[in-house]
């Protein structure tokens, strides 16, 4: 009887210095991204000390889509051409060495402890079809790219979903430590609170509508890595598709010597599903230059170097598929625009945009829904829209005064906007910019409806000459006793629509004074009083 042969486990080769360099690069850029993210916050001054939108400025997909939709791009976005130039020389090193979402995908994928086949699929073409559809829509001024762009998506998800939840969880834990039954934890909680407030916690707890939805979507994207590593990067990322097209001409190429026996070991650790195990079918457009295919090769047949030789295989998307994708993007324009909010002279009264916002059509052509303006809003009044601005305007900023007003001495939203959808205004210019007009509901106003004195709206009005003024009257209460009240009125020439009167109105539920977008400086049509020469 023969003895069974002992099975020896293949020893994993040592990690090369190049792979370690990539991992260090990923970690460093992720930390830089998180640092800039945390710095994108009001800290007591009307100036952000760091280029908080640096990653967005280097995003060529946002640059290209904005250029197509608005026929112009913010000056900082021209920096993205540097990334395209680097990609044309070195390939998709941004995806493998820099991208914060790619690094997070790597980290989550490394947590998988069960075996699933990571065999490359033909699905990688999906991201190219999505890119074509988005750019075709942008050509007809439909700006939906920011919804899918990985950098915009990451900033938005963290700003409006993950970060508020993190703050709430940490603050709740600290509050619990101060409960009477945990006296021993009080000193530790004091130290922890001081350190966290100075580093990672927000100045005040942020609250955002749809925060739970954005958190679930983001966690879902990360969770896909448990099905297949870097699922988003491989199959859905439109920025990766743009860089993939550019990297087709990169000078840094992978080469395989005659010693390769197509054993397929390199396929297992490939991050981009570039088919490195097939000797003559390596997909240059899908390679992240992670260099994982170099270490496991038992023959040492894999190497990377600069070469002007053409990549081994062209990217074949199919002519019909390309045309269908472009037509889908064009058709989306008609579907999205067949909405009453795009009917001429029908502005939405509750759609109060930040000061400095371009006219609505131009604003939608530029806004990439990154959420930066909402994160820096001092009062938390800027909230993401859902359907208020139609599908085209989903997750764009709208001021909700009952949640938070527009701070009179703040211009931060214009400072962080990466595309110029919100212009950067000087403080004196901002203080004269009208984003709406306050209206009074006499049926709910205390001095009008209930003979109860109240002067809150006038007290909080920030304009140098108060936009809310009083008419002094003596009225009788139910008992017939005289009561002196000050009934408020709004001066249409002075009100800037900041919404602080609505935010501070003591009438609970629906306030007695509220702000509509009518009278906004950015629109000649959305006015309360039209002159004789104006449209009717």
HELIX and SHEET records of a PDB file:
HELIX    1   1 UNK A   17  UNK A   39  1                                  23    
HELIX    2   2 UNK A   54  UNK A   57  1                                   4    
HELIX    3   3 UNK A   60  UNK A   70  1                                  11    
HELIX    4   4 UNK A   75  UNK A   79  5                                   5    
HELIX    5   5 UNK A   80  UNK A   90  1                                  11    
HELIX    6   6 UNK A   93  UNK A   93  1                                   1    
HELIX    7   7 UNK A   94  UNK A   98  3                                   5    
HELIX    8   8 UNK A  100  UNK A  109  1                                  10    
HELIX    9   9 UNK A  122  UNK A  124  5                                   3    
HELIX   10  10 UNK A  125  UNK A  139  1                                  15    
HELIX   11  11 UNK A  145  UNK A  148  1                                   4    
HELIX   12  12 UNK A  150  UNK A  157  1                                   8    
HELIX   13  13 UNK A  158  UNK A  162  3                                   5    
HELIX   14  14 UNK A  163  UNK A  177  1                                  15    
HELIX   15  15 UNK A  180  UNK A  185  5                                   6    
HELIX   16  16 UNK A  186  UNK A  199  1                                  14    
HELIX   17  17 UNK A  211  UNK A  223  1                                  13    
HELIX   18  18 UNK A  224  UNK A  226  5                                   3    
HELIX   19  19 UNK A  231  UNK A  235  1                                   5    
HELIX   20  20 UNK A  238  UNK A  247  1                                  10    
HELIX   21  21 UNK A  265  UNK A  268  1                                   4    
HELIX   22  22 UNK A  284  UNK A  286  5                                   3    
HELIX   23  23 UNK A  292  UNK A  295  1                                   4    
HELIX   24  24 UNK A  319  UNK A  337  1                                  19    
HELIX   25  25 UNK A  340  UNK A  342  5                                   3    
HELIX   26  26 UNK A  360  UNK A  366  1                                   7    
HELIX   27  27 UNK A  372  UNK A  376  1                                   5    
HELIX   28  28 UNK A  391  UNK A  393  5                                   3    
HELIX   29  29 UNK A  412  UNK A  416  1                                   5    
HELIX   30  30 UNK A  427  UNK A  430  1                                   4    
HELIX   31  31 UNK A  446  UNK A  449  1                                   4    
HELIX   32  32 UNK A  456  UNK A  460  1                                   5    
HELIX   33  33 UNK A  500  UNK A  504  1                                   5    
SHEET    1   A 2 UNK A 252  UNK A 256  0                                        
SHEET    2   A 2 UNK A 302  UNK A 306 -1                                        
SHEET    1   B 2 UNK A 382  UNK A 384  0                                        
SHEET    2   B 2 UNK A 397  UNK A 399 -1                                        
SHEET    1   C 2 UNK A 437  UNK A 440  0                                        
SHEET    2   C 2 UNK A 513  UNK A 516 -1                                        
SHEET    1   D 2 UNK A 468  UNK A 476  0                                        
SHEET    2   D 2 UNK A 482  UNK A 490 -1                                        
END                                                                             
